[in-house]
Amino acid sequence: MEPVTHFLTGACMSRAGFNRKTALATLTMVLAAEAADLDVLWALKGPIAAFQHHRGITHTFLGAPFVAAATLGFVYLLYLWPEPSGKPRILRSKLPVRWGYLYWLALLAASSHILLDYTTAYGIRMFAPFNWRWYSWDIVFIVEPVILLALIAGLVLPSLFGLINQEIGARSKGPRGRAGAIFALVCLVVIWGFRDYEHRRALNAMGALLYQGAAPTKLGAYPYWVDPFHWHGVVETEALFQTFPVNSMTPEVDPQGQANTYYKPEVTPETQAAKSSYFGRVYLDWAVFPLTQAEQLQGGFKGYLVRFEDLRFAYSELRGRGTLGGWVLVGPDMRVQEEGTNSRKPSVEGNP
């Protein structure tokens, strides 16, 4: 999920009670909850390398202990940074710093990152390097406003109530916010449960149908944000793909007849060459419903432009925006000339 949700989840986990056991609990858990996304540094080696290693080893159960250790090491360096008086600059709590306990809190927060990313449609290789398969729950959007509101409310409302208590002279028995944070985390689990129920209803409705007379060999339902009853359905048969909206409340598949059909193209030398390229191998390892389309180029370049798209992200609202796709430029001799993600255009763009 996006970083804000990870940060807020780490904060709520700490304020659920762990910050009453040791100083620096909240700082450690907030940082550890997002630290796995440091794999974005692979972008320094180019967009394909970034795509290949996104949600890589830092997003695995094997990597989580190292992510936790790195986070704790960073917190320790901040702890060593003194004020002019000689006291640690970041230490504001009267509680002692329990470094061993903080490591386990960092590990717990790092594991929360894996769980949150698993709930989205993008997927995660949580068991790598022993198993490189992508796993995804497909129940929440990358940005989920309802979850964000629950987490923010769990952190903000206790502070407001604390101001009221100060006005009436009530005494605080410890760090505020425990009840609100627990309530926010419970809301998170309830949202997951409800989303999972609606997701199953959507899949069951899709699996009960034939598509141009053929039973589906693979199907998926992918969430929209906010609306838990609206899903982007994708079906694969031996001959074609279909995408359509699904209403899980009814449940009903393609209620307004908006299905898009994509017949599987035959494998040609140019598409085979594109699939064997660096980008092609990386993309096809990740994609669930990959669609590969080739066009022959004219003019200055006589080769082929092969485009890659994963239909699980082919939401009707996003068509034409180049979401999570890429391309490979294949020469007349079937050698790869250029390749990249949709973050940039091929050099022959506009010359088909």
N, C-alpha and C positions, 0 to 999 in steps of 0.2 A: 504494500500500500504506500501512499505518499508519506513523506517524512513526518508531517505534523501528527498524524494518527499514531505513529510509533513513539514520538516524543511524549504525547499525552498519555499513552498507555503506560509507559515507564513511570511517569509522574503519579498516575493513579495507583499503580502497583506499590510504589513506595509509600504513599500516603494511606494505603489500606492498613498499615500497621508496622511495616518494616522500618520506617523512619523513627520509630520509638525505641529501636534496639541499638542503633549506632548512628553516630554523626556521618554526614556525607552520603547517606543512603539515597536521597532523592537525586542528587547530582549524578551519582554512579549509575542508578537505574535508568535515568533519562538518557544519558549518553550511551549506555550499553544497549538500550532498546532500539537505537538507530544506527549503531556502529557498523552493522553488517553492510550497510550501503556504501561503505568506503570502497567497495569494488568498482565504483564509478571511476576510480583512478585509472582503470584500464582504458578509458577514453583517450588517455595520452598516447596510446599506441594505435589509435584510429577507431572509427565507428564499428567496424566488423569485430575487432578484438573486444570492444566494449560490449557488443551484443553477445558474443560468445561467452564471456565471463560474467555477464550480469546474472545476479542470483546464483553465483558460483559457490566456491568453497566456504566463503564467509556466511552463507545461508544454509549450512548443513549442520547436522548434529555433531559431526566430527570437528567442524570449525568453530562451533559455539564456545567451547572452553578457551580457545585462543583469542577469540573476539573479546570474551569477558576479561581475560588476562591483560590484553592490550588496553582495554578501557580503564581497568583498575590502575595500570601503570601510568596512564595519562592523568588520572585523578591524583595519584601519588605525587606526580611532578608538580601539579598545581598546589598540593598540600605543602610541598617543600618551599614554595614561593612565599617568602615572609613579608609581613608588613614592617615598617620602620621600627616598630616595637619589638620585632622578633617573633611575633605570633604568626601562625599560618594565615595567609590572607583569605582563604576560602572557608575557614572554620568559624561558624557562627553558633553552632549548637553547643550546649553544655554537656552533651553526651560524649563518652569516649569514642575514639575511632577504633572499630574492630575490623581489621583488615581481612582476616580470614572470612568473617561473616559477609563483608562487603563483596568478596569474590563470588560467593554463592548467590548474592543478590544480582550481581552483574551477569552471572550465568543464567539466572531465571529471566532477567530482562532480555538477554540475547535470544533466549528460546522463544520469548513472546514475539520477536521479530519474525522468526520462522513460521510460527502459527498464523500470524496476521497475513503474511504473504501467501501462505497456503490457501487462505480463504478466497483469494482472487482468481481470475481466469488466466493470468499470465503463467502461473505455475512456478514450481520450485523443485530443485534436485536435492532434497533434504538428506538423502542417504548416500550421496556421493562422498568419496570416490568408489565406494563398494557397489553402488547401483546408480547409474547415470540417468535413470528414468525421471521424467518430469511428472510431478504430482500437483493437482489443483482441485480445490473444492468447488470453485466456480459459483460462489453464492453472493459475493459482494463486489461492487465496483471498486476500481482503484481509488477513487475519491468517494467516500460514503458520508454525506452530510449528517445523516441520522446518528451514525456512530460518533462523528466529531462533536455533535451537539451534546450527546450523552456524556462524553469524556470531559468536555469543557464545563458542563454543568456540575459534574462531580468534583471539579477542582475549584470553581468560582463560587458556587453557592455557599459552601462552608465558610468562606471568607466573609461573605455578606452577613451570614448568621453570626459570625464572630464579632463583627462590628456592633450588631444589635446586643450581643451579650455584654460587650464592653460598656455600652450605654446603660445597661441595667445593673452592672456591677457583678455579673456572674464570673466565677473563676474557671479558668481552663486547667484541666488535669493533665494536659500533654499537648503535643502538636495537633492542631486542628485539622479537620478534613477526613478523618478515618471513615465515618459513616458515608459521606458523600462519595469518596473514592470507591468504597466497596459497592455502593449502589451503582456507580458508573460501570464497574466491571461486570456486575450482574446484568445490567442492561445490555452490555456487549454480548454476553453469552446468550441472552434471550433473543437478541437480533439475529445472531447466527442460527439459533434453533428455528426461528420462524422462517428465515430465508431458506434454510435447508429443506424445510417442509414444502415450501412453494416451489423450490427447485425440483424436488422429486415429483411433484404434481405435473410440472411442465414436461419433464422427461417421460413420464408415464403416458401423457397424452400424445406426445410425439411418437413414442414407440408402438402405439396401437394402430398406426396408419400405414398404408402403402404409399409409395411415391413413384408415380408413373408405372404402377403395377408391380413395383419391386419393394421388398422389405429392406429396411435400413441395415447397413453393416456397421454404422457408427453414428451416434447422435450426441448432440451437446446443447445445453441451454445456458446462456450467458447473461449476466445481470445488467440492468440499467441502474443508474443511481436514483435514490429516493424511492421510486416506485417498486415495491417488492413483488408485484404481480405481473410486471412487464419483462419479458425475456427475449433475447435474440437467439432464435433457434437455428441450428445447423444440422443437416442430415446428409449422410453419404451413403450411396448405393454403389453397386458395381459399375454403373455407367455415369453417375452424375452426383453433383452436390446441389442442395437447395438451402436457401436461407429465408427466414420468415419470422414475423413476430409471433409470440406465444403469450396468451393470457392465462396465467395459472389460477386465477380466481374462478374462472368458469368451469373447468379449464377448456381452452379452445385454441386450436392451432390455426394460424393465419386467418383470423376472423374477417379481415377485409380484403382478402385475396391479393396480398402484396408479395407473394413468394418470388424469389429470383432463382433461376435455374442455371447451373453452370455444368455443361457437359465436359467430361474429362477429355482433355486433348490427348492425341496419340503421342507416344514418346518418339521424338525425332532426334537426329544427331546433335542439333543445336541445343535442345533442351537437356539432353543427356550430358553434354559438355558443361552446361550451366549448373546442373545439379552436382556435378563432380568438382566444381570450383570451391574455393575456400568459403565464400559466402553461402553457396548452395548447400554444402555439408552442414554448416552451422545452422542455417535456417531450417532445413528439413529435419534436423535432430530435435528442434524445438517446436515446430508447427504441428498442429493437430489436424487441421483441414487445409493442407497446402494446395494452392492452385497456381500452376505455372503456365504462363502464356508467352508465346514468342511472336515477334513481328520482324519481318525482313526489312532492312533499311536500304534506302536508295541514296543516290548522290555521292558524297565524298567517302562514305563508308558502306561497303557492300555486305556487311555481316548481319547479325541478328541481335535484337535487344530482347532478352528474356526477363520477364518480370515475375516476382514471387509475392504471393499474398496468402495470409492465413485467414480463412473465412470466419473464424470465430471472432475476429475483430472487424468484420465487414458490416458493421452496423449501418443501416441505411442513412443515418445522419452523418456518417463519417466517410461515405463513399467519395472517392476522388481526392481525399486529403493525404493519401500515402501513409496510412497508419500502419506501423510495424510491418513494413514490407521492404523489398529491395530489388535489385536488378543485377544482371550480368550481361556484359557485352561480349558476344562471341564472334570471332572473325570468320571469313569464308573457309579457312582451313580448320575450323572447329576448335581453335585455341582461344582461351579466355584472354580478352584484351583489357578489360576493365570491369570492376565490380564494386558494389557499394550498397548501403542502405538508402532508404528514401529520405534521409536527412540531407542528401545532396543529389543533384541530377547528373545523369551520365553526360559525357562530353558531346554526344551526338543528339542530345535532347532537342526536339524541334526539327529534326531532319529525317523523319521516317519516309 
